[in-house]
Amino acid sequence: MTRTNGTNGNVEFGSGDEVLPLASVLPRVLVVSRRTVRKNKFVDFVGEYHLDLVVSYGAVPVIVPRVSGLHSLLDSFEPIHGVLLCEGEDIDPSLYESDLSHLSPEEIAKIKKAHSSDTQIDKDKDSIELQLARRCLERNIPYLGICRGSQVLNVACGGSLYQDVETELSSKNGVEVHHINYDNYDGHRHPVNVIEGTPLHEWFAESLKKSSTGSELFVNSYHHQGVKRLATRFQPMAHAPDGLIEAFYDPAVCDPEEGKFIVGLQFHPERMRHEHDIPIESQTSEELMQESIFDYPECPRIYQEFVKAVVAYQKKLLSTGKEKINRKFDAAVMERQRMQIVRSFSLAKIIYEEEHLRSPHSVHGGQHALAALRHGAVPNQSEQELELGARFLQSNTALNSKQVKFLHEMGATVRNSSLFLEKMQLNERKEAEARKMMEGMQEQELQEFIDFYKMMVDAASTVLQQKRSFKRNF
């Protein structure tokens, strides 16, 4: 839960011994919005209970707007540390059923009339969420699917859905279960049998009641569709009395401590709350998250385990170098790195002249410059001359004015830095001399040397992408 550190006033997240300062770079959880109409205009929204719980356990929800064409732009939301998909309209049945003839036109008309707010297909939302779910399945990104989100997960992995549970399941097996009650929308509950040995059984262990069918839990229910054929990758965790799967998970990806979490729940644990005397709009976020207001104190546990996996997944990416956090440098560090760039590109100019122009005054420039780099300056060259050397190199690169200005401030261009590196690699004599010079450098000097070239690789990648993009567009 959130709390304030009395010593420094910073907001902190977590519980127990785990405290995460707000100033840290928190992991990102993508949540896709739902569209509605308000005052004659479209409005995108996400249930606040989801967001409160994600934030309270130490992650940042990033809302993905339900916008046409956004499914092709999901790379822009990287890095993705977790995905939470929740409520919404029915999923387009053509995405999971090749033959829709098992429902008569009369049955379909009846279903649409009974559930008019949910049967309007939103193909854009389908496309965005299925893309995200498949991305999570491919890369084992932590995923929590609530209600529709669990159905999306199953469809993304090759499963299918009942288009209407009451029509296709409950009425045929003789067991009546109301999976939605519009007259008692938030208060309606029905029992589910929780399977022993599953994460759900572990999370609610202290609240489960023994029944003739096993361990029982009463859950809310806001759906008329549900899992029909569960994808083979998953295993069920709970069933309703009519046999409908109410919860499932991927047993191969189930270790929050290791960043593994792929779970689908048909019910809404975040909304399993007691009636409250105070109107919801008058309650603070902290009051809304108190365990005492939930049907079971373990209801928030699912979100806690999910965010735990999200945090671990981010740490895993950072440890493997697949994700970088930008560091902030003070002015002195930035100036030192700028000078390294200026000196290095002046050195590149000398090598360029020696190899290509055979300038008389630079015959031995490359040899001397390598040694001079160790001491922080190129011999017989003033700061002004170094700047001129950088400008000389910069003139060989065709970029727009903003890019030229940016690279001029760096004192170099990417194109000629690669020339410098290439010359060092191809010329054995210079390479041997460079190695000998580096052996005499201090660890700090070597680290700064490495940091400089990492910086140049990043810059080169950026410019290369820009050039390729320019070619594709023209």
PyMOL commands that set and color helices and strands:
alter all, ss='L'
color gray80, all
select helices_A, chain A and resi 48-56+70-77+93-95+105-114+123-139+148-156+165-173+182-184+199-203+256-258+269-271+280-282+285-288+291-293+301-319+331-357+360-362+365-374+383-394+401-410+414-426+428-439+443-473
alter helices_A, ss='H'
color red, helices_A
select strands_A, chain A and resi 3-4+11-13+20-21+28-32+34-38+41-45+60-64+82-85+143-146+160-162+190-194+209-211+214-219+226-229+235-239+245-255+260-265
alter strands_A, ss='S'
color yellow, strands_A
deselect
rebuild
show_as cartoon
